[in-house]
Amino acid sequence: MIKVAYCLRKENDFSYKKSGIGFISDSGEDLILYPNSKWERIIEYCIPYCYPILYKQGEYKSSFTECKEVDFVVKGSIERKEIEITYMLWYKIL
């Protein structure tokens, strides 16, 4: 496993930002956002789409979209809709 420093934020919401120390899985495809908090998460198959940042050694970035099902209350009934959330990912190999 490769140790990385990461920063994850929503594309249009600058108040939502998570950063810390994480790991790239042995397969080289998944990013494990490692805890020191309750927020432990595995982002699947995002590393192959990351590209290197020019003139910065060992730094990469990418964006990815996650689909979630959310329950909305509409006129007293609950409707389930699927929404897309776009995240920006940056990491540096330590």
Phi, psi and omega in degrees: 000138182259130181276133181224156167259135185230161171219126182235127178216157175287150188297314184249013182233096185285347178282339179267105181215128176238135178214160180162205180256134180220187181222146169268133185294167181297331179285343179079015183244334187248148175249125180258112178278102192282144185287173157188009178216184178279352187268080179254132188207149175244122176261114187275139172052048178252336185295320180298339181268353179284144180238151182289147176274132183299137176064017177234115183286123174076015178250139184223156175211163182192172171228151178212157182246136179241134178260132179230149173263128184234140177268128176245145175263117181234113178052045176085353178245157182261126177244139178257124179236154178258127179240155178251135177237127180258130180245149172253132183239133173230139173211156178230132179286127181265000000 
